[in-house]
Amino acid sequence: MRIVRACADNFGWIITLCRSIKTLREPYTENVTDADVRAAALQYVRKISGFRAPAGHNAEAFEQAVAAVAAATQDLLDQLEVRGQRVLHPAQ
């Protein structure tokens, strides 16, 4: 995956997304599992939060974020069309 950078001049910050999040869309990856989607979501939340493993008082927020990102990721994958064909995943 290429590094994606987003810049906001007003705030002076740069976000670089993690390189280890792999492409989950067909035809690049076949048979995407729930575990694949969760692993990508976990990597994203770790990168954004700056925590590999959150402290106990942040654990619930961290897990909720992973679940929300995984759900959004699965929703995206379920809706993508490749070459005019709807991409079907095992979850459907």
C-alpha positions in Angstrom: 0.0 0.0 0.0 1.3 3.4 -0.8 1.7 5.9 2.0 -1.2 8.4 2.0 -0.5 11.8 3.5 -3.1 14.4 4.5 -2.1 17.9 5.4 -4.0 20.7 7.1 -2.1 24.0 6.9 -4.4 25.7 9.5 -3.3 23.2 12.2 0.2 22.3 10.9 -0.2 18.5 11.2 0.5 15.7 8.8 -0.9 12.2 9.1 0.9 9.3 7.5 -1.2 6.1 7.4 0.5 2.8 8.3 2.2 0.9 5.4 1.3 -2.4 6.9 -2.4 -2.1 6.2 -2.9 -4.2 3.2 -5.4 -3.8 0.3 -8.5 -5.9 1.0 -10.3 -5.3 -2.2 -10.6 -7.9 -5.0 -8.7 -8.6 -7.2 -5.8 -7.8 -5.0 -7.0 -10.0 -2.1 -9.3 -12.9 -2.4 -11.4 -14.4 0.4 -11.2 -11.5 2.8 -12.1 -12.7 6.2 -13.5 -10.9 9.3 -10.0 -11.4 10.8 -8.4 -9.5 7.9 -10.8 -6.6 8.3 -10.3 -6.5 12.0 -6.5 -6.6 11.6 -6.6 -3.7 9.3 -8.9 -1.7 11.6 -6.6 -2.5 14.6 -3.6 -1.2 12.7 -5.4 2.0 11.7 -6.6 2.7 15.3 -3.1 1.9 16.7 -1.6 4.4 14.2 -4.1 7.1 14.8 -4.2 6.8 18.6 -0.4 6.2 19.0 -1.1 3.2 21.3 -0.1 -0.3 20.5 -2.1 -1.4 23.5 -4.1 1.2 25.4 -4.1 1.7 29.2 -7.1 0.2 31.0 -9.0 3.4 31.2 -8.8 3.8 27.4 -9.4 0.1 26.5 -13.2 0.5 25.9 -12.8 3.5 23.6 -10.0 1.8 21.7 -12.1 -1.4 21.2 -15.1 0.6 20.1 -13.0 2.5 17.6 -11.6 -0.8 16.2 -15.2 -2.2 15.9 -16.4 1.0 14.2 -13.5 1.1 11.7 -14.0 -2.6 11.0 -17.7 -2.1 10.3 -17.0 0.9 8.0 -14.3 -1.2 6.2 -16.7 -4.1 5.7 -19.4 -1.8 4.5 -17.0 -0.2 2.0 -15.8 -3.6 0.7 -19.4 -4.8 0.4 -20.4 -1.8 -1.8 -17.3 -1.6 -4.1 -17.8 -2.6 -7.7 -14.9 -3.8 -9.8 -15.1 -3.4 -13.6 -18.8 -2.9 -13.3 -19.4 -6.1 -11.3 -20.5 -6.0 -7.7 -17.9 -7.5 -5.5 -19.4 -10.3 -3.3 -17.8 -11.2 0.0 -18.4 -14.3 2.2 -20.2 -12.0 4.7 -23.0 -11.4 2.2 
